[in-house]
Amino acid sequence: MTTNPTSRWVAADYAGNAAFVPALGAPVLDLLAPQPGERILDLGCGDGVLTARIAEAGAEVVGVDASDTLIAAARDKGLDARLMDGEALTFEAEFDAAFSNAALHWMLDGAAVAAGVFRALKPGARFVGEMGGDGNIATLRAALYAELEARGYALPDGAPQWYPTPAAFTAIYAAAGFVDIEARLIPRPTPLPTGVTGWLRTFRVGFMDSAHVPDAEQPAVAQAVEDRLAPAFRQPDGTWIADYVRLRFSMRKPA
């Protein structure tokens, strides 16, 4: 199974440091508007928090994710959660809708994802979601890269995540066959409940692995990055806010 080489997930860290991800996904869940009896695919379900909310609406939901630890956490919630590569979905015309929150930017072959979702949906079915968009965490990424380079680490080749413009995103999904595509960027300054260090421990451990930063040194790197970002991110009350930009989308498979 192909997974993003810069990802490494620990379910306990995700629950403790990234609870804001599903919490801020509520508007996308409203956009999905799951109905009783619908069969829905949750692509990149993580630990299943939003998957469970889809199920609570009366839908039959299947969650897929490439992280075995997150899938285990989702299964512990009693969900139908399957370890699966989002770039190699195996479903054939069985879902009334597909949903994805904060996951597609980890799947670097966007065309493969689009083709797999298209195959998975029934004619007329919808696909809605949200992902990192163009400009997402630009300041945060620059600080991390600068700190790693200052310490003599070589950055991994290629972009570690896909943060597309609406035009680039729309082109890929239109080529896959989707119609009525709407995609827009939403700047969303986002509180980091455990600061930059907690965020890095959850979302960029794999990236630091790829840069060959030893586990023992990663906390010091994270602290140094947080220090770099304090003037821009730390608020007067001591909270931290990062420069998130989301791409929210909706589309459908032709009837």
C-alpha positions as CSV (number, residue, x, y, z in Angstrom):
1,M,0.0,0.0,0.0
2,T,1.3,3.4,-1.0
3,T,1.2,6.0,1.8
4,N,2.7,9.5,2.0
5,P,6.3,9.0,3.1
6,T,6.1,12.1,5.3
7,S,3.2,10.9,7.4
8,R,3.5,9.1,10.7
9,W,0.4,9.0,12.9
10,V,0.0,8.2,16.6
11,A,-3.6,7.9,17.6
12,A,-3.2,9.2,21.1
13,D,-1.3,12.3,19.9
14,Y,-3.9,12.8,17.2
15,A,-6.7,12.7,19.8
16,G,-4.8,15.0,22.2
17,N,-3.4,17.6,19.8
18,A,-5.7,17.5,16.8
19,A,-9.2,17.4,18.2
20,F,-9.7,20.7,16.5
21,V,-9.6,19.0,13.0
22,P,-13.0,17.2,13.3
23,A,-14.4,20.0,15.4
24,L,-13.8,22.5,12.7
25,G,-15.1,20.0,10.1
26,A,-18.7,20.6,11.2
27,P,-19.6,23.0,8.3
28,V,-18.4,20.3,5.9
29,L,-20.6,17.7,7.6
30,D,-23.5,20.2,7.2
31,L,-22.6,20.4,3.5
32,L,-22.8,16.6,3.2
33,A,-26.2,16.5,5.0
34,P,-26.2,12.7,5.4
35,Q,-29.6,11.1,5.2
36,P,-30.9,7.9,6.9
37,G,-30.3,4.9,4.7
38,E,-27.6,6.4,2.6
39,R,-24.4,4.6,2.1
40,I,-21.5,7.0,2.5
41,L,-17.7,6.8,2.1
42,D,-15.5,8.7,4.5
43,L,-12.2,9.1,2.7
44,G,-9.3,9.7,5.2
45,C,-11.5,9.0,8.2
46,G,-8.7,9.3,10.7
47,D,-9.8,8.2,14.2
48,G,-13.5,8.2,13.1
49,V,-14.9,11.2,15.0
50,L,-16.7,12.6,12.0
51,T,-17.4,9.1,10.7
52,A,-19.4,8.4,13.9
53,R,-21.4,11.6,13.4
54,I,-22.3,10.5,9.9
55,A,-23.5,7.2,11.3
56,E,-25.5,9.0,14.0
57,A,-27.5,10.6,11.2
58,G,-28.7,7.2,10.2
59,A,-26.4,6.6,7.2
60,E,-24.4,3.5,6.6
61,V,-20.8,4.7,6.6
62,V,-17.5,3.1,5.6
63,G,-14.4,4.9,6.7
64,V,-11.0,4.3,5.0
65,D,-7.6,5.5,6.0
66,A,-4.0,4.6,5.3
67,S,-2.9,4.7,9.0
68,D,-3.3,1.5,10.9
69,T,-3.2,3.2,14.2
70,L,-6.0,5.6,13.3
71,I,-8.1,2.8,11.8
72,A,-7.7,0.9,15.0
73,A,-9.0,3.9,17.0
74,A,-12.0,4.2,14.6
75,R,-12.8,0.6,14.9
76,D,-12.7,1.0,18.7
77,K,-15.7,3.4,18.2
78,G,-17.6,0.5,16.6
79,L,-17.2,1.8,13.1
80,D,-16.8,0.0,9.8
81,A,-13.2,1.4,9.2
82,R,-10.9,-0.2,6.7
83,L,-7.2,0.2,6.1
84,M,-7.0,1.4,2.5
85,D,-4.9,3.5,0.2
86,G,-6.9,6.6,-0.9
87,E,-5.0,6.5,-4.2
88,A,-6.1,2.9,-4.9
89,L,-9.8,2.7,-3.8
90,T,-11.4,-0.6,-4.7
91,F,-15.1,0.3,-4.5
92,E,-17.4,0.1,-7.6
93,A,-20.5,2.3,-7.8
94,E,-21.8,1.5,-4.3
95,F,-22.0,4.8,-2.4
96,D,-24.7,7.5,-2.4
97,A,-22.1,10.1,-1.3
98,A,-18.5,10.5,-0.4
99,F,-17.0,12.8,2.2
100,S,-13.5,13.9,3.1
101,N,-12.2,16.3,5.8
102,A,-8.5,17.4,6.2
103,A,-7.2,14.3,4.3
104,L,-6.9,14.8,0.6
105,H,-3.8,17.0,0.9
106,W,-1.9,13.9,2.2
107,M,-2.7,12.0,-1.0
108,L,-0.2,13.3,-3.5
109,D,-1.6,11.6,-6.6
110,G,-4.8,13.7,-6.9
111,A,-5.8,12.2,-10.2
112,A,-5.7,8.6,-8.8
113,V,-7.9,9.7,-5.8
114,A,-10.4,11.5,-8.1
115,A,-10.7,8.4,-10.3
116,G,-11.2,6.1,-7.3
117,V,-13.9,8.3,-5.8
118,F,-15.6,8.6,-9.1
119,R,-15.7,4.7,-9.5
120,A,-16.9,4.3,-5.9
121,L,-20.0,6.5,-6.4
122,K,-23.3,5.6,-7.8
123,P,-24.6,7.8,-10.8
124,G,-25.8,11.1,-9.5
125,A,-24.0,10.8,-6.1
126,R,-22.2,13.7,-4.5
127,F,-18.7,14.3,-3.2
128,V,-18.1,17.0,-0.6
129,G,-15.2,17.9,1.6
130,E,-12.4,20.2,2.7
131,M,-8.6,20.0,2.5
132,G,-5.6,22.3,2.8
133,G,-5.6,24.8,0.0
134,D,-3.1,27.1,-1.7
135,G,-1.2,29.0,0.9
136,N,-2.1,26.7,3.8
137,I,0.3,27.0,6.8
138,A,2.8,28.9,4.6
139,T,4.3,30.7,7.6
140,L,4.5,27.6,9.7
141,R,6.1,25.5,7.0
142,A,8.7,28.2,6.3
143,A,9.7,28.3,9.9
144,L,10.1,24.5,10.0
145,Y,12.1,24.4,6.8
146,A,14.4,27.3,8.0
147,E,15.1,25.5,11.3
148,L,15.9,22.2,9.7
149,E,18.2,23.9,7.2
150,A,19.9,25.9,10.0
151,R,20.6,22.6,11.7
152,G,22.1,21.1,8.6
153,Y,19.3,18.8,7.6
154,A,18.4,18.3,3.9
155,L,14.8,18.8,3.2
156,P,13.0,15.8,1.5
157,D,12.5,16.1,-2.3
158,G,9.1,17.2,-3.6
159,A,6.2,18.7,-1.8
160,P,5.1,16.7,1.2
161,Q,1.5,17.7,0.9
162,W,-0.8,18.9,-1.9
163,Y,-2.3,22.3,-1.3
164,P,-4.0,23.1,-4.6
165,T,-5.6,26.3,-6.0
166,P,-9.3,25.9,-6.8
167,A,-8.5,25.9,-10.5
168,A,-6.0,23.1,-10.2
169,F,-8.3,21.1,-8.0
170,T,-11.3,21.6,-10.3
171,A,-9.3,20.6,-13.4
172,I,-8.3,17.2,-11.9
173,Y,-11.8,16.3,-10.8
174,A,-13.4,17.5,-14.0
175,A,-11.0,15.3,-15.9
176,A,-12.1,12.3,-13.7
177,G,-15.7,13.0,-14.9
178,F,-17.3,15.0,-12.1
179,V,-19.7,17.9,-12.9
180,D,-21.1,20.9,-11.0
181,I,-17.8,21.3,-9.2
182,E,-17.5,24.2,-6.7
183,A,-14.2,24.8,-5.0
184,R,-13.2,27.9,-3.0
185,L,-10.4,28.9,-0.6
186,I,-11.3,29.8,2.9
187,P,-8.6,31.6,5.0
188,R,-9.2,30.1,8.5
189,P,-6.8,31.2,11.2
190,T,-6.8,28.1,13.5
191,P,-6.1,27.9,17.2
192,L,-3.5,25.2,18.1
193,P,-4.6,23.9,21.5
194,T,-1.2,22.5,22.4
195,G,0.9,25.1,20.6
196,V,3.2,24.7,17.7
197,T,5.2,22.0,19.5
198,G,2.1,19.8,19.9
199,W,1.1,20.5,16.3
200,L,4.5,19.5,15.0
201,R,4.5,16.3,17.1
202,T,1.2,15.3,15.5
203,F,1.5,16.5,11.9
204,R,5.2,16.7,11.1
205,V,6.9,13.9,12.8
206,G,6.9,12.0,9.5
207,F,8.4,14.9,7.7
208,M,11.2,15.2,10.2
209,D,11.7,11.4,9.8
210,S,12.1,12.0,6.1
211,A,14.7,14.8,6.8
212,H,16.5,12.2,9.0
213,V,16.0,14.1,12.2
214,P,16.6,11.6,15.1
215,D,13.6,11.0,17.4
216,A,15.6,12.3,20.3
217,E,16.2,15.7,18.6
218,Q,12.7,16.2,17.3
219,P,11.4,17.9,20.5
220,A,14.2,20.4,20.4
221,V,13.5,21.2,16.7
222,A,9.8,21.6,17.5
223,Q,10.6,24.0,20.4
224,A,12.9,26.0,18.2
225,V,10.3,26.3,15.5
226,E,7.7,27.4,18.1
227,D,10.2,30.1,19.2
228,R,10.6,31.3,15.7
229,L,6.8,31.6,15.3
230,A,6.0,33.2,18.6
231,P,6.0,36.8,17.2
232,A,3.5,35.8,14.5
233,F,1.4,33.1,16.2
234,R,1.3,33.7,19.9
235,Q,-1.6,35.8,21.0
236,P,-1.7,38.2,24.0
237,D,-3.6,35.6,26.0
238,G,-0.9,33.0,25.4
239,T,-2.8,30.9,22.8
240,W,-1.4,30.0,19.4
241,I,-3.1,30.6,16.1
242,A,-1.7,29.2,12.8
243,D,-2.2,30.4,9.2
244,Y,-4.6,27.7,7.9
245,V,-6.2,28.1,4.5
246,R,-8.8,25.5,3.5
247,L,-10.2,24.4,0.1
248,R,-13.9,23.5,0.5
249,F,-15.5,21.7,-2.4
250,S,-18.6,20.0,-3.7
251,M,-19.4,18.1,-6.9
252,R,-21.4,15.2,-8.3
253,K,-21.1,12.2,-10.5
254,P,-23.4,12.6,-13.6
255,A,-26.6,10.7,-13.3
